[in-house]
């Protein structure tokens, strides 16, 4: 189902989506296509730029949903070596033999810390392969004077992160001529807009605010689980290897991987209604203020003893989460939880440990990713003050020397 048809109601939806695309396009300087979720946008990009059976370099410290999107696109994930400082791809640690067997590179820009997009762009150009930027955490981040998302053949953005809209995203492309084919591919994947989904989206923020305001956090957790909006018992979802092998036989296929790709976002491929798009527009209009607040909180957290090393003169990014490096991450999470500060976006263990060689090529140098995943405490910069007080009171220790130091 297309976002817009000939009727006035559908035309209003299409116009609202076009308005969002124009706003993001002005910010990024690229043609942007609205998608119901970042994960659907990534699937579209991978299917367009990568043939089935290809091998794609990606970060092992990432959401497991992204692993399943890559598999759904018919690609073999290849886990990259990472910097233990910020979880970015360590281009120098990737062997030439590995580069030469790749079909594409996928960045992560973990928590908003940019991957070395310029160097990755140069390498991809030499190899003649596409660069795809996952900018879900990095809608306001900049690298080498350019916005994250302006280096790749394609980039995907999320409106669930900094914007806080809990839905929606963009697929940005370097070549405006590709908008038409990608729009058709998107519309072929969309499920029809559903009134129940729109109503649930409309009332969700008020319901969450009410139960949390009444200090009913367990009730809020239960309600989210009942709505299918929170499905993880642990950091990683169950792999279900037997079912995953069967799904691989059908790849490329989003339908075959639906039960993995939909986790924590069941409406990831539902066409939006006017209510959803209206809320997205209001929140996107306030993005600059949110980015400023994130930058202020980031700067405050980077001044603490748990902060990763920051190069002298580096600009402060408006990080979505600030990865403090602590000695005992689980103890720090528990200390924060006792004060009703929730820590999310943990990606431990790395994907090559989680999925194994049956479903991914392991990193040739896994130490940096393992160390970072074990010690990174992703803190919301908007909660910088309370977090610093709680960690100080709990006596949280620093992570110590980086691997190889």
GIHU-V763908 format. One record per residue. N is the residue number from 0. SS is DSSP state (H for helix, E for strand, L for the rest). BURIAL is # if it has 24 or more other ideal C-beta (glycine too) atoms within 12 Angstrom, else .. Layout:
n	ss	burial
N	SS	BURIAL
N	SS	BURIAL
//
This chain:
n	ss	burial
0	L	.
1	L	#
2	L	#
3	L	#
4	L	.
5	L	.
6	L	.
7	H	.
8	H	.
9	H	#
10	H	.
11	H	.
12	H	#
13	H	#
14	H	.
15	H	#
16	H	#
17	H	#
18	H	#
19	H	#
20	H	#
21	H	.
22	H	#
23	H	#
24	H	#
25	H	.
26	H	#
27	H	#
28	L	.
29	L	#
30	E	#
31	E	#
32	E	#
33	E	#
34	E	#
35	L	#
36	L	#
37	H	#
38	H	#
39	H	#
40	H	#
41	H	#
42	H	#
43	H	#
44	H	#
45	H	#
46	H	#
47	H	#
48	H	#
49	L	#
50	L	.
51	L	.
52	L	.
53	L	#
54	E	#
55	E	#
56	E	#
57	E	#
58	E	#
59	L	#
60	L	#
61	L	#
62	L	#
63	H	#
64	H	#
65	H	#
66	H	#
67	H	#
68	H	#
69	H	#
70	H	#
71	H	#
72	L	#
73	L	#
74	L	#
75	E	#
76	E	#
77	E	#
78	E	#
79	E	#
80	L	#
81	E	#
82	L	#
83	L	#
84	L	#
85	L	#
86	L	#
87	L	#
88	E	#
89	L	#
90	H	#
91	H	.
92	H	#
93	L	#
94	L	.
95	H	.
96	H	.
97	H	#
98	H	#
99	L	.
100	L	.
101	L	#
102	L	#
103	E	#
104	E	#
105	E	#
106	E	#
107	L	#
108	L	#
109	H	#
110	H	#
111	H	#
112	L	#
113	L	#
114	L	#
115	L	#
116	H	#
117	H	#
118	H	#
119	H	#
120	H	#
121	H	.
122	H	#
123	H	#
124	H	.
125	H	.
126	H	.
127	L	.
128	L	#
129	E	#
130	E	#
131	E	#
132	E	#
133	E	#
134	L	#
135	L	#
136	L	#
137	L	#
138	L	#
139	L	#
140	L	#
141	E	#
142	E	#
143	L	.
144	L	.
145	E	.
146	E	#
147	L	#
148	L	#
149	L	#
150	L	#
151	L	#
152	L	#
153	E	#
154	E	#
155	E	#
156	E	#
157	E	#
158	L	#
159	L	#
160	L	#
161	L	#
162	L	#
163	L	#
164	L	#
165	L	#
166	L	#
167	L	#
168	E	#
169	E	#
170	E	#
171	E	#
172	E	#
173	L	#
174	L	.
175	H	.
176	H	.
177	H	#
178	H	#
179	H	.
180	H	.
181	H	#
182	H	#
183	H	.
184	H	#
185	H	#
186	H	#
187	H	.
188	H	#
189	L	#
190	E	#
191	L	.
192	L	#
193	L	.
194	H	.
195	H	.
196	H	#
197	H	#
198	H	.
199	H	#
200	H	#
201	H	.
202	H	.
203	H	#
204	H	.
205	H	.
206	H	#
207	H	#
208	H	.
209	H	.
210	H	.
211	H	.
212	H	.
213	L	.
214	L	.
215	L	.
216	H	.
217	H	.
218	H	.
219	H	#
220	H	.
221	H	.
222	H	.
223	H	#
224	H	.
225	H	.
226	L	#
227	L	.
228	L	#
229	L	.
230	L	.
231	L	#
232	L	.
233	L	.
234	L	#
235	L	#
236	L	#
237	L	.
238	L	#
239	L	.
240	H	.
241	H	.
242	H	.
243	H	#
244	H	.
245	H	.
246	H	#
247	H	#
248	H	.
249	H	.
250	L	#
251	L	#
252	L	#
253	L	#
254	H	.
255	H	.
256	H	#
257	H	#
258	H	.
259	H	#
260	H	#
261	L	#
262	L	#
263	L	#
264	L	#
265	L	#
266	L	#
267	L	#
268	L	#
269	E	#
270	L	#
271	L	#
272	L	#
273	H	#
274	H	#
275	H	#
276	H	#
277	H	#
278	H	#
279	H	#
280	H	#
281	H	.
282	H	#
283	H	#
284	H	.
285	L	.
286	H	#
287	H	.
288	H	.
289	H	#
290	H	#
291	H	.
292	H	#
293	H	#
294	H	#
295	H	.
296	H	#
297	H	#
298	H	.
299	H	#
300	H	#
301	L	#
302	L	.
303	L	#
304	L	.
305	L	#
306	L	#
307	L	#
308	L	.
309	L	.
310	L	.
311	L	.
312	L	.
313	L	.
314	L	.
315	L	#
316	L	#
317	L	#
318	L	#
319	L	#
320	L	#
321	E	#
322	E	#
323	E	#
324	E	#
325	E	#
326	L	.
327	L	.
328	H	#
329	H	.
330	H	.
331	H	#
332	H	#
333	H	.
334	H	#
335	H	#
336	H	.
337	H	.
338	L	.
339	L	.
340	L	#
341	L	#
342	L	#
343	L	#
344	L	#
345	L	#
346	L	#
347	L	#
348	L	#
349	L	#
350	H	#
351	H	#
352	H	#
353	H	#
354	H	#
355	L	.
356	L	.
357	L	.
358	L	#
359	E	#
360	E	#
361	L	#
362	L	#
363	L	#
364	L	#
365	L	#
366	H	.
367	H	#
368	H	#
369	H	#
370	H	#
371	H	#
372	H	#
373	H	#
374	H	#
375	E	#
376	E	#
377	E	#
378	E	#
379	L	#
380	H	#
381	H	#
382	H	#
383	H	#
384	H	.
385	H	#
386	H	#
387	H	#
388	H	.
389	H	#
390	H	#
391	H	.
392	H	.
393	H	#
394	L	.
395	L	#
396	L	.
397	E	.
398	L	#
399	L	.
400	L	.
401	L	.
402	L	#
403	L	.
404	L	.
//
